[in-house]
Amino acid sequence: MNLISSYQEDIWRLIIFPRQKHRPTQFSSEEEKQLLISPAAVDMGGLFITPRKEDFEKITRDDVIDIFKQVTITKEYFEFLRKKIGKIFI
């Protein structure tokens, strides 16, 4: 899971990004298909960072979509978790 928190005007906000996978398949792919990307909280929050210049130059929109699909949970599992968490606070 990844977390982003903020504090402003006496209010704390916590954004939770549940994960199903730590790294996408591109991370350990063969050289030409490899992208050394393992999204962390900043990436999950919308600022996608590539540690190598070569990855920045070759990554595509479709790569980013695929990476997020691999590392995030499904809509169905998210709804399951949301309902479970909701019951805790009732």
C-alpha positions as CSV (number, residue, x, y, z in Angstrom):
1,M,0.0,0.0,0.0
2,N,1.1,3.6,-0.6
3,L,0.0,6.5,1.5
4,I,-0.1,10.3,1.0
5,S,-1.0,12.6,3.8
6,S,-1.4,16.3,4.2
7,Y,-2.2,18.7,7.0
8,Q,-3.9,22.1,6.3
9,E,-6.0,24.3,8.5
10,D,-6.2,21.8,11.4
11,I,-7.4,19.0,9.1
12,W,-5.4,15.8,8.3
13,R,-6.0,14.0,5.0
14,L,-4.9,10.5,4.3
15,I,-5.1,9.0,0.8
16,I,-4.6,5.2,0.7
17,F,-3.5,3.4,-2.4
18,P,-4.0,-0.3,-1.9
19,R,-1.7,-2.4,-4.1
20,Q,-2.1,-5.9,-5.5
21,K,1.5,-6.0,-6.7
22,H,4.8,-4.3,-5.8
23,R,6.3,-4.1,-9.2
24,P,5.0,-4.4,-12.8
25,T,6.3,-7.0,-15.2
26,Q,8.2,-4.2,-17.1
27,F,10.5,-3.9,-14.1
28,S,12.1,-7.3,-14.7
29,S,11.5,-7.6,-18.5
30,E,14.3,-8.1,-21.0
31,E,16.5,-5.0,-21.8
32,E,14.5,-3.4,-24.7
33,K,11.1,-3.9,-22.9
34,Q,12.5,-3.1,-19.4
35,L,11.3,0.0,-17.6
36,L,12.8,0.4,-14.1
37,I,9.5,1.7,-12.6
38,S,8.0,0.6,-9.3
39,P,5.3,3.2,-8.6
40,A,5.5,4.7,-5.1
41,A,3.2,7.2,-3.4
42,V,4.3,10.1,-5.5
43,D,3.7,8.2,-8.7
44,M,0.3,6.9,-7.5
45,G,-0.6,10.5,-6.7
46,G,0.0,11.6,-10.3
47,L,3.7,12.5,-10.6
48,F,5.1,9.6,-12.6
49,I,8.9,9.5,-12.1
50,T,11.4,7.4,-14.1
51,P,14.8,6.9,-12.5
52,R,16.6,6.5,-15.8
53,K,16.6,8.9,-18.7
54,E,16.2,6.1,-21.2
55,D,13.0,5.0,-19.5
56,F,11.6,8.6,-19.6
57,E,12.4,8.7,-23.3
58,K,10.7,5.4,-24.3
59,I,7.7,5.2,-21.9
60,T,4.3,5.6,-23.5
61,R,0.8,6.5,-22.2
62,D,-0.1,2.8,-22.8
63,D,2.8,1.7,-20.6
64,V,1.7,3.9,-17.7
65,I,-1.9,2.6,-18.0
66,D,-0.7,-1.0,-18.0
67,I,1.7,-0.4,-15.1
68,F,-1.1,1.1,-13.0
69,K,-3.5,-1.8,-13.9
70,Q,-0.9,-4.3,-12.8
71,V,0.0,-2.7,-9.4
72,T,-3.5,-1.5,-8.3
73,I,-6.4,-3.5,-7.0
74,T,-9.6,-4.2,-9.1
75,K,-12.7,-2.1,-8.8
76,E,-14.5,-5.1,-7.2
77,Y,-11.9,-5.6,-4.6
78,F,-11.8,-1.8,-3.8
79,E,-15.6,-1.9,-3.2
80,F,-15.2,-4.9,-1.0
81,L,-12.5,-3.1,1.1
82,R,-14.5,0.2,1.2
83,K,-17.5,-1.7,2.6
84,K,-15.4,-3.5,5.2
85,I,-13.7,-0.3,6.3
86,G,-17.1,1.5,6.4
87,K,-18.4,-1.1,8.9
88,I,-15.5,-0.4,11.2
89,F,-16.4,3.3,11.6
90,I,-20.2,2.8,12.0
